[in-house]
Amino acid sequence: MHPFTFIHAADLHLDSPFKGIGDDAPRVAAALRKANYGVLNRLADLAEDTGAEFLLLAGDVFDWSDRSIKAQLALRDCLKRISDMGKETFMVYGNHDPLAGRASPIHWPDRVRVFGASAPETLLVVRDGYPLCSVTGMSFGTAKESRNLARMFPKADQDLFSIGLLHCSVGTNPAHETYAPCDRQDLIDSGMDYWALGHVHEKDILCTDPFIVYPGNSQGRSFREQGERGCFVVSVDARRSIHLEFVPLDDVRWFSRNVPIDDMETLEALENALMMAIEDMAKGSGGRGIVCRLDITGRGGLSVELRRPGAIETLLDRLRDAFADSDPLVHVRDLSVSCRQDTDRDTRRLAGDFLAEVLVTADAFREKGSEGYAHLREQALSPLFENRRINRLLSGIDHDDAIEDALVAAESLCMDLLEGDGS
């Protein structure tokens, strides 16, 4: 067979709203929206630079079932560039952009192949009259696709390199809702040489015989999606051996960093450490913009100062002002405090005073595990939920780790006020 190369991308989520960044940071929101669309230009550039024969888009190309005109035209322009190079694009839709969603009457370029939702369809990639490979795909008809679509795929032709293109959940993944569920064996049994999957936003090679691959999404959208984002360039040689190269497509990256206060005596020293952490994250972005958050950790006397009213807000404003004119973008989204006084907690529990009682009570909740956290949330905190404004703030506290974070913060506050001077 002739060797060839293709690009496997997924989860572009065009028109993503980037929740949590809006009126308070319009410059940042604009940069993220621009980055989301910039992926399209980088995909077209990559198709040209690598000599790839075709592009695979494995679902959730759009973030909304009612696709915006802007997103559709931007994708059309990208795929026209690729089509004008003589290259095909094969595309399926997923749970965010099912075929049942509203689409404008836009004519896709001639070499764009969009798979339907009634049954898997197999198309050939032909060069100079010679079939390079086959691509079999199937889109979601509706967002709530619960069928095992992988089992509907026909057995692959073993005489031809075969690719399966699907948006689906393989096994269980608590980070993603389950759509078109299947397991690895379903995919292996199909006889495909390569499964080009979408839906999971972290790049992952589930299997190499055959290759079962998630490229992840192309642009990080929140702190849950840190690190490089992009696609795979897949090379197939004359012996059907496969080589994958991950290529970043993102323009803005998300970072988190802990900054310990241990051995720090002044706020100036802390501010300098925060600045250095931000600069280090910016250097690690490969020339891309960054959105970052910092958590002040460790033990030391600065803990009391940092919990004074307005202290963290002042530091955050200063950090944002310092990088306000950065190009590429540098934005400090959050600054939090998880540090404590330099106190021996285990010894302090034995003191027999009110602070000791607070620490002992907190540990009693921890010792009961999920049951203790549930009691703290449902009973001890129940009066807070009766206040409508506070209820909105606390609505996200529904997991053990969130309750533990709140418990640690409460302990720290009590230690600062009762162990320190409390002023």
C-alpha positions, 0 to 999 in steps of 0.5 A: 500500500502507499504510505499516507498522512492524515490529521485527527482532531476533535472537540473544537467547540466553536462558539464556546462561551468560556463560562466564568470569564465575562464582564469582569475581564472582557479583554480575556474573554475576547482573547479566548474567543479569538483563540477558539477560532484561531484553531481553524487557521492552524488546522488549515496551516497544518494540513498544508505543512504536513502534506496530510491527505485528509482531515478527520473531525470527530464531533463537537465541532460546534459548542451549540446544537443551534450553530451560530452563523459566525461559527458555520462560516468560519468552519466553511472558510477553513475547510474550503482552504483545505479543499482547495489544496485537494484534500478531503475532510471527513466530519461527524457530529456529537452530543453538542452539535447533533444533526437535529440542531439548527444549521444555516443553509451553508454549502460545504466545499466539494471535498467535505464529507459529513456522515449521517446519523441513520447508519454508519457509512463507508467512504474511500480515500482515493489518490491517482485512482488508487484507494489509500484507505476507507473511512467509516463514520456516523454522527449523532442524530440527537444530543442524548445518544445512548445507543452503542454506535460502535457495534453498528459499524460494519466489519472492516475490509482487511485488504484496505487500511480502515479508519473508524470515525466516531464521537463516543464514550469508551468505558467509564470516565467520571469527567465526561457524561456518557454518550454512545457508550461502548468498550474497547472490545467493541472497537477491537472487534470491528477490525478497524486499523485506527479509531479516530474518536472524540468526546474526551477532552484529554488526549489519550491513546487507549490501545495500539493494536488497533489504535484507539485514539482521543486527541482531546480538545483543541483549545482549553476552556477552563482550569479543568483543561490545563496543558497543551491542546491540539490534534494528532498527525498520523502517518501510515507507512507501506507496512500499515505501521502507524506513527502519531505526532501530537501537534498543539493548536491552542493559543491560550493555556490555563495554569495553576500554581501553588506559592508557599509562604514558608520562610517569608517575612514580608508581603513584598517577598510574597508579591515577588514570589507571585510575580515570579510564578506568573512569569514562569508559567508564561515562559512555559506556555511556548509563546502563548497567552495564559490564564492562571490561578495562584494558591498561597500555601504553607505555614508562616506569620503572613497567614494572619496578614493575608486574611485581613479584609481586602488583603487578597483583593489588593494583591490580586489587583496589583498582579493583574495591573502588572500584566495588564499590557502583556502580549501575549495575554497574561491574566491572573484569574484567581488568587486564593489562600490555603496557608496557615500559621506556623502552629503544630496542629497536633499539639494544638488539638490537646490544649483543651481550649476553644481552638482545640475543640474546633480542631477536634470537631473538624477531625471528627467529621473527617474520620466519618468520611463521606458520611461526615462531609454529608452531615456537615453539608446537610445539617451544620451548614443548612441555616446558610442555605436558607439565605438565598444569596448565600445559597447561590454561593454555596450551590457548588459545594456538593462533593467531599473535596469541596467540603474538605476545602471549606473545612480547611479554610474554616480551621485556618480562619479560627487558628488565625483569629484565636492563635494570633492577635485577632486584630 
